[in-house]
Amino acid sequence: MVHPNPDAGGAGSPLIEFRTLSKIYGTGTAAVAALRGVDLTIDAGEFVAFMGPSGSGKSTAMNILGCLDVPSAGSYRFSGTAVETLDRDARATLRRHYLGFVFQGFNLLARTSALENVELPLLYRRVGPRERHQRAAEALATVGLTGWETHTPNELSGGQQQRVAIARALVSLPTVLLADEPTGNLDTVRSHDIMHLLRDLNQTRGITVVMVTHEAEMAAYASRILSFRDGQLESSAAARGA
Amino acid sequence: MMLWNALLLGLREIRRNMLRSFLTVLGIVIGVAAVIVIVTLGTGATLQVKDQIGSLGSNMLIVRPGQRMGPGMTSTAPAFTVNDAAAITREIPNIVAVAPTNSQSATAIAGNANWATTVTGADNAFFTVRAWSLASGRVFNDAELRAGRAVCILGASVKRQLFGAQDPLAGTLRLNKLACEIIGVLVAKGQSTMGADQDDLVIVPLRTLQRRIVGNQDIRLLQLSVRDAADTDRVRTDLERLLRERRHLAKIEENNFSIMDMKEIMATMAGTTRTLTGLLGAVGAVSLLVGGIGIMNIMLVSVTERTREIGIRLAIGALEHEVLLQFLVEAVVLSALGGVLGIVVAVLGSLVLAHALGVPFVLEPGIIVLALLFSGVVGVVFGFYPARKAARLNPIDALRHE
C-alpha cells in the first residue's frame, strides 16, 4: 500500500493539482464525459468554490478530489502524491487522514447520537474512548452544538444536522474540508450560518475548504471561484488572476 | 484492536436497530426451530412405531382356526385343542415355545371398582412367546396350571384401572363370578401398532379359563415362537402340513386355519417406517431451505438498504475490510442469537407438541447441529456478500444509493 505523505510535497508544490483530468461515465456510444481535461491547482489554506450549472462537472471534480471516485484519465496529485496510482485502501487512508466531508444531504448515521456520529472518524483512526469523547465534544462545541450531544439526527433541524456533519468532518483535523452543496437543503438564514462557520474554519484554523455550490451568494464567501461548464473550467485563468 | 473495533461497531448497530435486528433473528429462529421441531417429532413417531413392532415379539407365528375373514363372516372351522399344541412342540423342529390360548371378555371387579376387559387363558409359554415379563409377582406354577386354580396375572392397564398406585399382589380379583388370587402384574407394553391397548387383559391358567369361565376345551389362538436363526418359511410349511393332517383335510380342501407370520408384518411395518423417515427428511430439508431463503431475504434487504451507510463509513475513512468485518460481526451475532433462540424454541415446542400428540420426545443432536450450521452459514453468507458488494463500490456510488 502506498501511503500518501502530503507533507513530503514541500513548500513548492500545490496541495491539490489536476492535470488534464477526465471522467467518462458509461462506455461506447452511451459514454458521457463529465470532465474533459481539467487543469486546476489549489494551494493550502485556500477557500475555493466550484460553481456551475447542473451537469457541468463540478460535483464530479469534487468527488475525484475527495477520492470518492476515480478519474478516467489524467493525473491528480495530492500534496505530491499521485492519487490515481493509489489502491482503494490507500485512497481510504488518505481520506481518513487528510480529508473531511460535508454533504448536501448531511449523511449522518440514523438513530445515532450527534456525539457518536462525530466520534465515528476517530473510531476508524483507533483513537481511545476518552480522547474520542473529548475531541467529539470539542468539535460539537466548535459548531455551536454543545448540549445537543445525545440527540439523534431526526431530533435535530437541518441546520443542526449540517453542523453535526461539519463537526464530524473537523474532528479528525483534516487538511482539506470538502463541502458538496452544504447549504442546498437549508433556508437562507441557516445557509449563511453554515457559510460563516466554514469561513471561520478556513481563516482561524487554516483548513483548506473546497465547496461546490450553484448559489453565487454562497460562493461569495470563497476566496476563489472556479466555474465549470460542460466538463471544463470556464474561468479558471480569470479567477486565478482575480 | 481491529476486531474489537468491529465488535463495538457491529454490536452498536444491532442495538440501535432493534426492529431490524429482531426481524433478522426471528427469520433465523423460525428457520432453525421449524426444522428441529419437525425432525424431533418425526423421530419420536418413528421410534414409537419401532417400539410397538418390537413389543409384539419377533419370530412369532400366529395360528387361528378358520380363514381370515371379512366383516360379518363367521367361521365354522373347528377350534384347536391342547393336543394340537403338544403335537406341534413334539413334531416340528426349531420351535421355542407354543402358547395355546383362548380369550373371553369379562368384567373384572376389585373392591368397588370394575373394569371391562379381556380374560385370556394361557400357560407359561405365553410369556416366552410374547417376550413379556412380569413387573412384580410370579408366573403360574405347575399345580395351578394342572388343576386350573383361580389365580390371575394382571395387565398393566387393568392394574392401573382397578388398583391405581396400590399393590394388588395377594389381593383378589373377581372375573365375572370367579374370584381369583392375583399373583403377578405384567410390565406395560403400551399401544399396539393398530392402536389397541395391549395391557388391557387378565391372564389365568388355560384350564381355569376353559373350565370355570368359558366352559369348553377350545383353543382359539396358537402363538408360536420360532428359533431366531431358523427358516420361518420352512417352519410354516411343516406347521401347515401337520395341522392339515391333524384336522383330516383332504387334498382338495382348503386350509381351515390361517398362519400369520409376524416377520412379514414387521417387514411391512419397517417399510412404512422407512418411507416415513424418508418423507420426514424431505420435509426437514424443505423447511431448512425455506428457513434459509427467509434468512437470505432479510439479510439481503437489511444490508442492501444500508448501502448508503456503507458509503458514509467509507467516506469518513473506513477501510473496506473494516466495514466488512463490522457487517460480518453483525451477521455472526444475529445468526448465532437466532440459532440459539431457535433451538430453545424448538426444544420447548417439541416438548409441548410431543406431549400433546403422545409421541416420545427424542432430541437428535445431529439435526440441531445441522440446522444451526445451515442457518449460520446462510445468515453469514447473505449478510456478508451484499456488504462486500456495497463496500467495493466507489464510495460516491454507495453514497448515492437510495
Interface residues (C-beta under 8 A of the other chain):
Chain A: N63 G66 C67 L68 D69 V70 R88 D89 A92 T93 R95 R96 H97 L99 G100 F101 F103 N107 L108 L109 R111 T112 E116 L120 P121 L123 Y124 R125 R126 R168 A169 S172
Chain B: M1 N5 L8 L9 R12 R16 N17 R308 E309 G311 I312 R313 L314 A315 I316 G317 A318 L319 E320 H321 E322 R392 N394 P395 I396 D397 L399
